[in-house]
């Protein structure tokens, strides 16, 4: 998760949004659309499925093209996360600097080469 904070900031998430990601359901900074997207991302990541009620909510808010783009974004992020987890890859210098600036106190595994 800590590296996600640095990457999230490079994607435009505010420090407040980043600080609430672990408890996004209770976060005052996320609106209904944000919560819908986060619900979808969690569902696709954790259950690898989209219940009908969630699909209906997505279809009421987004076009099919937008849902496809969201699916590809979540799927790509999951793939990249699995590669990073497997190889304990290093992040680039700007991301590492952002990570350090967040002052997250964790031990990260050594990179596998």
Order of alpha helices (4+ residues) and beta strands (2+ residues): alpha-alpha-alpha-alpha-alpha-alpha
